[in-house]
Amino acid sequence: VMRDAVLAIEDARFYKHGGVDYVGVLRAGLANFGEARSQGASTITMQVARNFYLPTEKTFTRKIYEMLLALKIESLLNKNQILELYLNIAQFGPGVFGVREGARYQFGKELSRLSQDEILNLVCLLPSPERWNPKRSNPVYLSHRLRVLQNYALYRGIRSRADSTAPEWIRRVYDSLSNVLVEQRWKKLRSNSGVPI
């Protein structure tokens, strides 16, 4: 649940790209052209690179380094290792990093004892735990949570069909459909959240 929910809202093409999602970069570039509020295009691998190795200022040069480091990370680690690193450095509260600490801070429980609903609430804190708070629900947070749940359900539904014993051509169709539909939900989620990506 944690893996699929994180992928659905943070990087739906994580297992398909090589560290840099060039489609996402192009989309963000087009969206940012002439817009007051910018969108980013960071993949999970790029976020790992940034959080471990780069300063926090937002510059074009830093984004280039982020992309180059992401490519290097992808050449050294497998996807599951990268996702594990991300889940252990993602922020889930003020000074609270990693899903284990996030579970303890937000729900007073070990990660393994969280219900599916609590896991989804924890994932709803991404990418901006300062903005979203499951303990203080308000209409904005509930709207954000609904978008995350819709994204997650869509991602899981399509993924389960693609992982079945269906013939290869059926899996390719579902994979293509997944990219289109997840991108639509992802775009709506990000554009409505007011959080740059």
Disulfide bonds with the S-S distance in Angstrom:
none
